[in-house]
């Protein structure tokens, strides 16, 4: 709706809509924009189907349309939304920052700003707010405006979105002391609004809130639906983990193809090196982590889980084979077909879900990958490490105090459920150093329980147990929900 209002008031202006990746902007933001504009009576132009349309996306507009003050080059038109009055919306992604330097814009809109790095906002977007002071809309309260929209942040890095709240509160306090003349002469500068589905209830089913509460895990419901802020939980098992330090977002390369169209591909792992997989097995959920050592980093590139479906027919393809199918389909173009398999020592048993030939879990999974052309090297554990040793090692590596040890990094885009599980996992307080596994019985959304973190422990122990620190090492940390 904001873009529709900008269309009316800012002819020939240039605004930016920023997102984490072009993939996100294209698959989520653009469809939502089309839908919102259609509700306002603004349609996408098509010379045959909709000649009365007022905007185009990703193409050069008709010659008779007005042009923006700052005309984009032909190479970036595929990332532009152009209106009949010359208003141009530039789609800008954080994972390709160098292509956006030198912009001159009238305003910024950010989708899911809690996922965006403030460094990107500060160094790339804010300096571009220089616009056109000679334009007829100069002086409009939205000129040089910064508008961001987001769910509550799942990470401490994303908590910068709440800076506006503090500025808004300070502004209100200052304005409460102003005279009427001062209030009229000095317009407000900040606005911070929070809402939940309650504020939109008249447009939703009467039982919408109950439906979400019955479906979602309590933590997910509180953060995603009720906008509760994730701060810290007591007794965190992975107390050395920090989303700011251990996660990354750059995940795509953008290159022109032979037709000049920009295409994208993942750049956070090496296609010419083997992949390392770690598995955790359970009748209710199976987890797979896709990892790779890249330079001095150990990267969790991707992760996936599968849960059993309700019908017998659906369960005929058991969840372990579904995981194998997902991996083969996702990484079929990976050049190096060598795959190292790590995981649960219990994976050589046969009791999870259904298996027509009753093969051990590792055999089922590996046979599927072999049938798709992958070369398998099995490295699964044959016994479980001691709880204290496992706890110390993983947090020692997360603490990054050993220069010889690799730095653990995780793709934030691909590993949301896994990273939430890491942050939610507690250690028991009985000095046994065991994980509190109660979430595996109580969680409505099993993917946020501790299962996926076990797959992480297995590969960390198998690869780096020789880096165990000497006695005396310690670290502390907690994670909680803001009330």
C-alpha positions in Angstrom: 0.0 0.0 0.0 2.9 2.3 0.7 4.1 2.0 -2.9 0.7 2.9 -4.2 0.7 6.1 -2.1 4.3 6.9 -3.3 3.0 6.5 -6.9 0.5 9.3 -6.4 2.9 11.7 -4.8 6.3 11.2 -6.3 6.3 11.4 -10.1 9.7 10.7 -11.7 11.2 9.9 -8.3 13.4 6.9 -7.4 12.8 4.8 -4.3 14.5 1.6 -3.1 12.9 -1.6 -1.8 15.7 -3.6 -0.1 15.8 -7.2 0.9 18.2 -9.9 1.9 18.5 -11.5 -1.6 17.2 -11.0 -5.1 15.6 -14.5 -4.7 13.6 -13.2 -1.7 12.6 -10.0 -3.5 11.5 -11.8 -6.6 9.6 -14.7 -4.9 8.0 -12.9 -2.0 8.1 -9.1 -2.3 7.2 -8.7 -5.9 4.1 -11.0 -5.8 2.9 -9.1 -2.7 3.4 -5.8 -4.4 1.3 -6.9 -7.4 -1.5 -8.1 -5.1 -1.6 -4.9 -3.1 -1.5 -2.5 -6.1 -4.3 -4.5 -7.8 -6.4 -3.9 -4.7 -5.8 -0.2 -5.1 -6.8 -0.4 -8.8 -3.3 -0.3 -10.2 -2.5 -3.0 -12.7 0.6 -4.3 -14.4 0.9 -3.1 -18.0 0.7 -5.6 -20.8 0.1 -4.2 -24.4 -2.2 -7.1 -25.3 -3.8 -8.2 -22.0 -3.8 -5.0 -19.9 -3.0 -1.9 -22.0 -4.5 0.3 -19.2 -1.8 -0.9 -16.7 0.3 1.7 -15.0 3.6 -0.1 -14.2 6.0 -2.7 -15.5 8.5 -4.9 -13.7 11.9 -6.0 -15.0 11.6 -4.5 -18.4 12.0 -1.2 -20.3 8.7 0.8 -20.0 6.9 2.1 -23.1 8.5 5.1 -24.8 5.5 7.3 -24.2 5.8 7.0 -20.4 7.5 9.6 -18.3 11.1 8.9 -17.3 12.6 9.2 -13.8 15.1 12.0 -13.0 17.7 9.4 -12.5 17.3 6.9 -15.3 18.6 3.4 -14.6 20.8 1.7 -17.2 19.5 -1.2 -19.3 21.5 -3.8 -17.3 19.6 -3.0 -14.1 16.1 -2.7 -15.6 15.4 -6.3 -14.6 15.6 -5.1 -11.0 13.3 -2.1 -11.4 9.6 -1.4 -11.2 8.7 1.5 -13.4 5.4 3.5 -13.3 3.7 5.5 -16.0 4.4 8.8 -14.3 8.2 8.0 -14.1 8.3 6.7 -10.5 10.9 4.0 -10.4 11.4 1.4 -7.6 14.8 -0.1 -7.5 15.1 -3.6 -6.0 18.3 -3.8 -4.0 19.7 -6.9 -2.3 22.1 -7.1 0.6 24.0 -10.0 -0.9 25.1 -7.9 -3.9 26.0 -4.6 -2.2 28.7 -3.4 -4.6 26.2 -3.0 -7.5 24.2 -0.5 -5.5 26.8 2.1 -4.6 26.3 5.6 -6.0 22.5 5.5 -6.0 20.6 8.7 -5.6 17.1 8.1 -4.1 14.2 9.8 -2.4 13.4 7.0 0.1 14.0 3.5 1.4 11.6 0.6 2.1 13.0 -2.6 3.6 11.3 -5.9 3.7 12.0 -8.1 6.8 14.5 -5.6 8.1 15.4 -7.8 11.1 17.2 -10.1 8.6 19.2 -7.2 7.2 22.6 -6.2 8.5 22.7 -2.7 9.9 26.2 -2.3 8.3 24.5 -2.6 4.8 21.9 -0.1 5.8 24.5 2.4 7.2 27.1 2.1 4.4 25.0 1.5 1.3 21.4 2.6 1.7 21.5 5.6 4.0 24.2 7.5 2.0 22.0 7.2 -1.1 19.3 9.4 0.4 20.2 12.5 -1.6 17.4 12.6 -4.1 16.4 15.8 -6.0 15.8 18.9 -4.0 14.6 20.7 -7.1 11.7 18.3 -7.8 8.1 19.5 -7.3 7.6 17.0 -4.4 10.5 18.5 -2.5 9.4 19.1 1.1 7.0 16.2 1.1 7.2 14.5 4.5 8.1 11.2 2.9 11.0 12.5 0.9 14.2 11.0 2.3 12.1 8.7 4.4 13.2 5.4 5.8 10.4 2.8 6.2 11.2 -0.7 7.4 8.8 -3.6 8.0 9.6 -6.8 9.8 8.5 -9.7 12.0 10.2 -9.7 15.4 13.9 -10.5 15.3 15.1 -14.1 15.9 18.7 -12.9 16.3 20.5 -10.3 18.4 22.0 -8.9 15.2 18.5 -8.0 14.0 17.7 -6.1 17.2 18.8 -2.9 15.5 15.2 -2.6 14.2 14.2 -1.5 17.8 16.5 1.5 17.7 13.6 3.4 16.1 11.4 2.6 19.1 13.9 4.3 21.4 14.1 7.3 19.1 10.3 7.4 18.9 9.9 7.3 22.7 12.5 10.0 23.2 10.8 12.2 20.5 7.4 11.8 22.3 8.9 12.8 25.6 10.4 15.9 24.0 7.2 16.8 22.2 5.2 16.4 25.4 7.0 19.5 26.6 6.4 21.6 23.5 3.9 24.4 23.0 1.1 24.1 20.4 3.0 26.5 18.2 6.2 24.4 18.5 4.3 21.2 17.7 2.9 22.8 14.6 6.2 24.2 13.5 8.2 21.0 14.1 6.8 17.9 12.5 7.3 14.5 14.2 10.4 12.7 12.8 9.9 9.1 13.9 7.1 6.5 14.1 7.3 3.1 15.6 4.3 0.7 15.5 3.9 -2.9 16.7 0.9 -5.1 15.8 -0.3 -8.6 15.9 -3.1 -10.5 14.2 -5.5 -8.9 16.7 -5.2 -5.6 14.9 -6.3 -7.2 11.7 -8.9 -9.5 13.2 -11.9 -8.2 11.2 -10.2 -9.5 8.0 -9.3 -12.9 9.4 -11.2 -16.0 10.4 -12.6 -15.8 14.0 -10.5 -18.7 15.2 -7.3 -17.6 13.4 -5.3 -17.0 16.6 -6.4 -20.3 18.1 -5.5 -22.1 14.9 -2.0 -20.7 14.9 -1.5 -21.4 18.6 -2.6 -25.0 18.1 -0.3 -25.4 15.1 2.9 -23.6 16.1 5.5 -24.3 18.7 4.9 -22.0 21.7 8.2 -20.1 21.0 7.4 -19.6 17.3 3.9 -18.4 18.2 5.3 -15.9 20.7 7.9 -14.4 18.4 6.2 -14.7 14.9 2.6 -14.0 15.9 2.7 -12.1 19.2 5.9 -10.2 18.5 7.6 -11.2 21.7 11.3 -10.4 21.6 13.8 -13.2 21.8 16.6 -12.1 24.1 18.1 -14.9 26.2 17.2 -18.3 27.8 18.8 -19.5 31.0 21.1 -22.6 31.0 21.8 -22.4 27.3 23.6 -25.6 26.1 25.3 -23.8 23.2 26.3 -20.8 25.3 29.2 -19.9 23.0 26.8 -19.5 20.0 26.1 -16.0 18.7 24.1 -15.3 15.6 26.2 -12.2 15.0 29.4 -14.1 15.0 28.5 -17.5 13.7 26.0 -16.8 10.9 26.4 -15.3 7.4 24.0 -14.2 4.8 26.0 -13.8 1.5 24.8 -16.8 -0.5 24.4 -15.9 -4.2 26.5 -14.9 -7.1 24.8 -12.9 -9.8 26.2 -13.2 -13.4 24.8 -12.3 -16.8 24.1 -15.3 -19.1 24.7 -15.3 -22.8 21.5 -13.3 -23.3 22.6 -10.6 -20.8 20.0 -11.7 -18.2 21.4 -11.8 -14.7 21.3 -15.3 -13.2 22.1 -16.4 -9.7 23.9 -19.4 -8.0 24.9 -20.2 -4.5 28.4 -19.0 -3.5 28.8 -20.1 0.1 30.3 -23.5 -0.7 32.9 -24.9 -3.1 31.3 -27.1 -5.9 34.7 -28.7 -6.5 35.1 -30.0 -3.0 33.3 -32.9 -1.2 30.3 -32.2 0.9 30.0 -33.5 4.5 26.6 -34.7 5.8 25.5 -35.4 9.4 22.3 -37.3 10.3 20.1 -37.7 13.3 17.4 -40.4 13.3 14.1 -40.5 15.2 10.7 -42.0 14.5 9.2 -38.5 14.7 11.8 -36.5 12.8 15.0 -37.1 10.9 17.6 -34.3 10.4 20.3 -33.7 7.8 23.0 -31.1 7.9 25.0 -30.2 4.8 28.5 -29.0 5.7 31.8 -28.2 4.2 35.2 -26.9 5.3 35.9 -23.7 3.3 39.3 -22.2 4.1 39.6 -21.8 7.8 35.8 -22.1 8.3 33.6 -25.1 9.0 30.3 -24.1 7.3 26.8 -25.5 7.9 25.7 -24.7 4.4 22.2 -26.1 4.5 19.9 -28.3 6.7 16.7 -30.1 6.2 14.3 -32.3 8.3 11.5 -34.6 7.4 8.6 -35.7 9.6 6.2 -38.6 8.9 3.0 -37.9 7.1 -0.4 -39.1 8.3 -1.4 -41.8 5.8 0.0 -45.2 5.2 0.5 -44.4 1.5 2.5 -41.3 2.3 4.7 -43.2 4.7 5.6 -45.7 2.1 8.4 -43.3 1.1 9.9 -43.1 4.6 11.3 -39.8 6.0 14.9 -41.0 5.6 14.5 -41.6 1.9 12.7 -38.3 1.6 15.8 -36.6 3.1 18.0 -38.5 0.7 15.8 -37.5 -2.3 16.0 -33.8 -1.1 19.8 -33.9 -1.0 20.1 -35.5 -4.4 17.8 -33.1 -6.0 19.3 -30.0 -4.3 22.9 -30.9 -5.0 22.6 -32.8 -8.3 24.7 -30.2 -10.0 27.5 -30.4 -7.4 30.7 -31.1 -9.4 32.5 -33.2 -6.8 30.4 -36.2 -6.1 32.3 -37.4 -3.0 30.2 -37.2 0.1 31.3 -37.9 3.7 28.6 -39.2 6.0 28.6 -38.6 9.7 25.9 -39.0 12.3 24.1 -40.9 15.0 25.8 -44.1 16.3 22.3 -45.5 16.5 22.0 -45.2 12.7 23.0 -48.8 12.2 19.7 -50.0 13.7 16.4 -50.4 11.9 13.6 -49.1 14.0 12.7 -45.6 12.6 9.6 -45.2 10.5 9.1 -47.8 7.8 11.7 -49.8 5.8 10.4 -52.5 3.4 13.8 -54.2 3.3 14.7 -53.5 6.9 18.1 -52.1 6.2 19.9 -50.0 8.8 19.3 -46.3 8.5 22.8 -45.4 7.2 22.5 -48.1 4.5 19.1 -46.8 3.3 20.4 -43.3 3.0 23.8 -44.1 1.5 22.2 -46.6 -1.1 19.9 -43.8 -2.3 22.8 -41.4 -2.8 24.9 -44.1 -4.6 22.0 -44.7 -7.0 22.2 -41.0 -7.9 25.9 -41.1 -8.7 27.4 -39.9 -5.4 30.5 -41.6 -4.0 30.0 -42.4 -0.3 32.6 -42.3 2.5 31.1 -43.3 5.8 32.4 -41.6 9.0 29.5 -42.2 11.4 30.3 -42.5 15.1 30.4 -46.1 16.6 29.7 -44.9 20.1 28.4 -41.8 21.9 30.9 -39.3 23.3 30.7 -38.4 27.0 28.2 -35.7 27.7 30.8 -33.4 29.4 33.4 -33.8 26.6 30.8 -33.1 23.9 29.5 -30.0 25.8 33.0 -28.6 26.3 34.3 -29.2 22.8 31.4 -27.6 20.9 31.4 -24.4 23.1 35.2 -24.3 23.0 35.0 -24.2 19.2 32.2 -21.6 19.2 34.3 -19.5 21.5 37.1 -19.2 18.9 39.9 -19.0 21.4 42.1 -21.6 19.5 43.7 -20.1 16.3 44.3 -23.7 15.0 40.6 -24.5 15.1 38.2 -23.8 12.3 35.6 -21.1 12.8 32.1 -22.4 12.7 29.7 -20.5 10.4 26.1 -21.1 9.4 24.1 -19.9 6.5 21.3 -17.9 8.1 19.0 -18.2 5.1 19.0 -22.0 4.9 19.2 -22.9 8.6 16.5 -20.9 10.4 14.9 -23.9 12.2 18.3 -25.4 13.0 19.6 -22.1 14.4 16.5 -21.6 16.5 16.9 -25.1 17.9 20.5 -24.2 18.8 19.4 -21.1 20.7 16.6 -23.0 22.5 18.5 -26.0 23.7 19.1 -26.1 27.4 21.7 -28.0 29.5 20.4 -29.8 32.6 21.3 -28.2 35.9 22.3 -31.5 37.6 26.0 -31.1 36.6 25.7 -34.1 34.2 26.2 -31.8 31.1 23.3 -33.5 29.4 20.9 -31.7 27.1 17.5 -31.1 28.4 15.5 -33.2 25.9 12.0 -32.3 27.2 11.4 -30.3 24.0 11.4 -33.5 22.0 8.3 -34.5 23.9 6.5 -31.2 24.3 7.3 -29.2 21.1 4.4 -28.8 18.7 6.9 -28.0 16.0 9.4 -30.8 16.4 11.9 -29.0 14.2 12.6 -26.5 17.0 13.4 -29.3 19.5 16.9 -30.6 20.1 17.1 -33.3 17.4 18.8 -31.2 14.8 21.4 -30.1 17.3 22.4 -33.7 17.9 23.4 -34.0 14.2 25.6 -31.0 14.7 27.3 -32.5 17.8 28.0 -35.8 15.9 30.0 -34.2 13.1 31.8 -31.7 15.4 32.9 -34.5 17.7 34.0 -36.8 14.8 36.0 -34.1 13.0 37.5 -32.1 15.9 37.7 -34.2 19.1 41.5 -33.9 18.8 41.0 -30.1 19.6 39.5 -30.8 23.0 40.8 -28.0 25.4 42.8 -28.8 28.5 41.2 -28.8 31.9 40.2 -25.4 33.3 38.6 -24.0 30.1 35.2 -22.5 30.8 32.6 -20.0 29.3 29.2 -18.8 30.2 26.1 -17.5 28.5 22.3 -17.4 28.5 19.3 -16.7 26.2 15.8 -15.5 27.3 12.3 -14.3 26.0 11.4 -10.7 26.7 8.1 -10.3 28.5 
